[in-house]
Amino acid sequence: MSILKPRPIIPLLIKPIVPAWVLIAAIAAQYAITAVTTSSGPECTMKVQQVHVSRYSQRLLQLSEAKFKVSTLCNSPQKETSIDAYFEEVSPDGTKIIVSMIQNIVATPNLETPNYVLIKNITVPCNGAGQAKYSGRAVGRVNLEDGRVEKVSGNSKDFNPVDCRISAK
């Protein structure tokens, strides 16, 4: 007559080697580390368009102007964006010089896009004939609706050749 031994419900191979409380503590620690290292604060970026000659000013106003646009985009609603804008020229030998600066340009977002501000028509007059290479640069801050302030800056990717000469001021 054979004697049958009852089989264990959980096979020995899958029984936990580590106590359950250690596993739970490890998961909680991982969650805490992830929560601390993940940025929960506001993030804002600035894009600066290439400098170009304003066709609108040429056609309708009979003016020759160089211009560029600046936009800011945040992951939180903006109250306003305030910037200083610079037109920078590069000479044939590679020397860069700021030829014009416009300070304290302030813009607010549209109601439909509270996280986005577009600053148009940053312009300077062309004072002479000939071609030069210009880049736009802007630095400033974004005031968010919740009271926080984010610093932003950006510049055109390249120096763009423009049929315009801007006198340094």
C-alpha positions as CSV (number, residue, x, y, z in Angstrom):
1,M,0.0,0.0,0.0
2,S,1.4,3.3,-1.0
3,I,1.2,6.4,1.1
4,L,0.5,9.7,-0.7
5,K,2.0,12.9,0.5
6,P,0.1,16.0,-0.2
7,R,1.7,18.4,-2.7
8,P,2.4,21.9,-1.7
9,I,0.0,24.5,-3.2
10,I,2.9,26.8,-4.2
11,P,5.8,25.0,-5.7
12,L,9.1,25.6,-4.0
13,L,10.6,27.3,-7.1
14,I,8.3,30.3,-6.9
15,K,8.2,30.8,-3.2
16,P,9.5,34.3,-2.4
17,I,13.1,34.5,-1.3
18,V,12.8,38.1,-0.1
19,P,10.3,39.1,2.5
20,A,7.3,41.0,1.2
21,W,8.0,44.1,3.3
22,V,11.4,44.5,1.7
23,L,9.8,44.4,-1.8
24,I,7.2,47.0,-0.8
25,A,10.0,49.2,0.7
26,A,12.0,49.0,-2.5
27,I,9.0,50.0,-4.7
28,A,8.2,52.9,-2.3
29,A,11.8,54.1,-2.5
30,Q,11.8,53.9,-6.3
31,Y,8.6,56.0,-6.4
32,A,10.1,58.6,-4.0
33,I,13.3,58.9,-6.1
34,T,11.3,59.3,-9.3
35,A,9.0,61.9,-7.8
36,V,12.0,64.0,-6.5
37,T,14.0,63.9,-9.8
38,T,11.1,64.6,-12.1
39,S,10.7,68.3,-12.7
40,S,7.3,69.6,-11.6
41,G,8.2,73.2,-12.0
42,P,7.4,75.4,-14.9
43,E,9.3,75.1,-18.1
44,C,9.5,77.8,-20.8
45,T,11.3,77.9,-24.1
46,M,12.0,80.8,-26.5
47,K,12.3,80.7,-30.2
48,V,13.9,83.5,-32.2
49,Q,13.1,83.8,-35.9
50,Q,15.7,84.6,-38.6
51,V,16.3,88.3,-39.3
52,H,14.8,89.3,-42.7
53,V,13.7,92.4,-44.6
54,S,10.0,93.3,-43.9
55,R,8.1,92.9,-47.1
56,Y,5.1,94.6,-45.5
57,S,7.0,97.7,-44.7
58,Q,8.5,97.8,-48.2
59,R,5.2,97.4,-50.0
60,L,2.8,99.4,-47.9
61,L,4.9,101.9,-46.0
62,Q,7.7,102.3,-48.5
63,L,10.3,101.7,-45.7
64,S,13.2,99.4,-45.6
65,E,13.4,97.5,-42.3
66,A,15.0,94.4,-40.9
67,K,12.9,92.4,-38.5
68,F,12.4,89.2,-36.6
69,K,9.8,87.6,-34.3
70,V,10.2,86.0,-30.9
71,S,7.9,83.5,-29.2
72,T,7.8,81.9,-25.8
73,L,6.0,78.7,-24.9
74,C,5.5,77.4,-21.3
75,N,3.8,74.4,-19.7
76,S,1.9,76.9,-17.5
77,P,-0.3,79.9,-18.4
78,Q,1.7,83.1,-18.9
79,K,0.8,86.6,-17.6
80,E,3.3,88.4,-19.8
81,T,6.7,88.1,-21.5
82,S,9.3,90.8,-21.2
83,I,12.4,90.8,-23.4
84,D,15.4,92.8,-24.6
85,A,16.0,92.2,-28.4
86,Y,19.4,92.5,-30.2
87,F,20.3,92.7,-33.9
88,E,23.8,91.2,-34.2
89,E,26.0,91.5,-37.4
90,V,28.8,89.2,-38.3
91,S,31.6,90.8,-40.4
92,P,33.6,88.8,-43.1
93,D,36.4,88.2,-40.6
94,G,33.9,86.6,-38.2
95,T,33.7,89.5,-35.7
96,K,30.2,89.9,-34.2
97,I,28.8,93.2,-33.2
98,I,25.5,94.3,-31.7
99,V,24.2,96.9,-34.2
100,S,20.8,97.6,-32.5
101,M,19.1,96.9,-29.2
102,I,15.5,97.3,-28.3
103,Q,14.8,97.1,-24.5
104,N,11.8,96.2,-22.5
105,I,9.4,94.8,-25.0
106,V,6.4,93.4,-23.2
107,A,3.7,91.2,-24.6
108,T,0.8,89.2,-23.2
109,P,-0.8,85.9,-24.5
110,N,-4.0,85.7,-26.4
111,L,-7.0,84.3,-24.4
112,E,-7.1,81.2,-26.7
113,T,-3.4,80.4,-26.1
114,P,-2.5,81.3,-22.5
115,N,0.8,79.3,-22.6
116,Y,2.1,81.0,-25.8
117,V,3.3,84.6,-26.5
118,L,4.3,85.9,-29.9
119,I,6.2,89.1,-30.2
120,K,6.0,90.4,-33.8
121,N,7.6,93.3,-35.6
122,I,10.9,93.7,-33.8
123,T,12.2,96.1,-36.4
124,V,15.1,98.5,-37.1
125,P,15.4,100.7,-40.2
126,C,17.9,99.9,-42.9
127,N,20.3,102.9,-43.1
128,G,22.3,101.9,-46.1
129,A,22.4,99.8,-49.2
130,G,24.3,96.5,-49.4
131,Q,24.1,93.1,-47.9
132,A,25.1,92.1,-44.4
133,K,24.6,89.0,-42.3
134,Y,22.4,89.4,-39.2
135,S,21.2,87.3,-36.3
136,G,18.5,88.0,-33.8
137,R,18.9,87.5,-30.1
138,A,16.6,87.9,-27.1
139,V,16.8,87.6,-23.4
140,G,14.2,88.2,-20.8
141,R,11.7,86.7,-18.4
142,V,8.2,85.1,-18.4
143,N,5.9,86.1,-15.6
144,L,3.5,83.2,-15.1
145,E,-0.1,83.5,-13.8
146,D,0.8,81.7,-10.6
147,G,3.4,84.4,-9.7
148,R,6.5,82.5,-10.6
149,V,9.1,84.0,-13.0
150,E,11.1,82.0,-15.6
151,K,14.2,83.4,-17.3
152,V,14.4,82.8,-21.1
153,S,16.8,83.4,-23.9
154,G,17.3,82.4,-27.5
155,N,18.9,83.4,-30.8
156,S,18.5,82.8,-34.5
157,K,20.2,79.6,-35.6
158,D,22.4,81.3,-38.3
159,F,23.5,84.6,-39.5
160,N,21.1,85.4,-42.4
161,P,22.3,87.4,-45.4
162,V,19.9,90.4,-45.7
163,D,19.9,93.3,-48.3
164,C,20.0,95.9,-45.6
165,R,22.6,97.8,-43.6
166,I,21.9,98.7,-40.0
167,S,24.0,101.4,-38.4
168,A,25.5,100.5,-35.0
169,K,24.1,102.5,-32.1
